[in-house]
């Protein structure tokens, strides 16, 4: 499941200000849903290119307003939220006092390790903070200001849900009151995921999520990626090379291989050197898999080949079971690549059973689990450009033959092009050609 946040996420992750979707709609003079759909489509396109499988369920926050209102009402009924001037806020102090009184470990701050005092100290002074009992309290429902586009009727006001509500409400609807894994970036640990835990416990009496998995941040040449640093690179720019920090374009599979080469909890630092190394590493892996078809089985394996092949499957599974250690999986696959290269060069031998096992494991972990696929040598535009250059070069040779009155060679080139499906015409402005379809 992956939800689409198309309402309620205000600027700077705050409880006041303009909705990010509504702001973009106002700037581009479009409807908010047009903006949400446009960026959803773009996201799907680039995730498809990277080979990221689509989720079975992808609900929109705007399609689940009722569920979010029901969540808010449950928390109110349990005495852990309050209405203020048409908005509803989560009462963190009341929540923590109840946790202490009942011996519950689920105080606010359990995930991030923060205390309520820390949170109060770090909270910024924002307009509207006077509506709250405590500056650290977060919005469950916000009363819409007159200029706010997206709004829904509720028992408390015409307004919209707080950003944190959607994950709790939709997760419960589609995954049940308890589910195993919730993912996200490390920047979401606080406040977003901390608020999710509090909402679940406040409404149900227990948390919904068993395990939280957070991926680390992206950096560029050692610096955090961000628009304010003028180093933000989109996937489109990676794929086209159209960015001042990029020396060339990098294919989707190169980007995927590069990301998998680092542990998901480690920092991923993009640089041209690292991306080009990833490009070579991917090529090495794809070439080895293609070379498997060229290998002939022998009567028996040499000892080193047998050792690597017979342990490869389990070592790869062990790495994946160790907190998704994809860099270690790739290391094991590279070891197998060395064996494959030796087999191709007839410097090692392998029996039929081990060859079958090697092929199965290489395809399983490279393609099915890591999702890496062989790519074509270039895009359609690149191929067509190269194609045209070759034809132009051949026609230049024909022009030289004609200039030298070598009519036989000139006719031979023309006839060969015609046989290949090209129509060549000599005009007063020069030679033209086209490919007959």
Steps between C-alpha positions, in 0.01 A plus 500: 500500500620852417279801562479822302504816714277737307370708790600615847879518462574863577818691427800419722307203646323746730145536630462843345558639155403400149432149375784393272266367232273806516798735479631327187149509349473873567841572347426297187133604482375142508265301719668328800402156370663580165824572685471185709429283196779658295765427759356156574528414129857628487590303810354181351689555174838531666440221750403274209824595325697407812322165514320579827191281520172682555317425825180299507323794668570870449232701682466879489455708813216694337313173444508412869377813679230302683751248635722781623208674668410172672858473626485854640169428673637184662794694645261771624273237657802353682580839650834545322408787266314828530309743278625857479344764274374234256832312485581176681840447664663193650562549873856374546520573874178309567625214282831474687331525841268212407798293379675560833188420702431174313863393470487519122841538330343693213565856616531772237865488394549122515613476138723808477630490857384856568341624819207738520733765637732460200206529262372816667846656490544418131151613395496822304268787581225476242185697433203330660701333776265670747228250403702219652534398863865422432724619223595136431141387431433413137192546283258217432251725319550859385229758455534638148569867455282684242769475231558128551384308190471142625250465786243253627216527753561343840348514851767754593523731195530512125861400469750230412689220679843541652785351301567216747144363501499350152763230563335382820148500356580342163750253645233369736241479221712302255759322717305445823542621856851349505748451218866410485706764318468875443766666286612854430792738503693581818370856476151363578591340834406828667241631497304295248559143615509603865152648451379185326594287799324739737185508286482121479549449874261784587224360278548123541701456820794342318740588217422394144857443378740229619814612314607840367750501214657834405726567205774761527538822304643575156807721470685650204879500522470472877244780540133450586283515190259791504367779284640758742849364434451519122601135470159337467495251210177342379475150357421652162828694516691187600352313203569782249822640649344846483653648819821699557624250760465202265767407247264271307163327510457196723250228423223398743666164567830674576322716758327193646827305519672799662232532770507125570879516536450694825305376800158660523585644843828645373550835330484478121745752351457574129810598305599448138785272608270284710231485232751404232636228729143375544457502123804275462386277785157452343659424164726241665202329661285502184788372286561213741134396488504513119822293498329218690345385171847452350632271771523127431461261790782259581501169683587667830574836665837622608507549883481884500208511256313238702561694824369827362199355319379271778511776762379790282124461550519477880750786529273726296194405706694557822595849383141588408379366835757719677301826472493495119880516460488552123868611474601161640274321249665691215842407639404131493369535143826665394688204643284280281581728203869421549420129486292550183785688331738216581254248360464700178879516466523124568706565813250313718249219461143446617266203501146513361328513840720786623457688170123477538523615863729790409264615226193477725659695785644772275163559334308474829700757695598732217168523318222376729623631837725798420290586193797564271440448130719518191453829317516584135815675388326835459171679468301503176616855426864402550464196277330700227770768516774237467302330223478825303872570538585161351273555200645848446850357511412238237350770277819706534696200372257479207545873432878456491462204264285712267748788517773257394268372224504160665150423381516132586566569870240778504236269355603217731449719807164624370381146425617369838311779677190427292523132587515598868181701461640850442376730227781728376427797272746731326356850484639838394534585871689181580423143601196414709409167655223337693425156636205335329263349754 
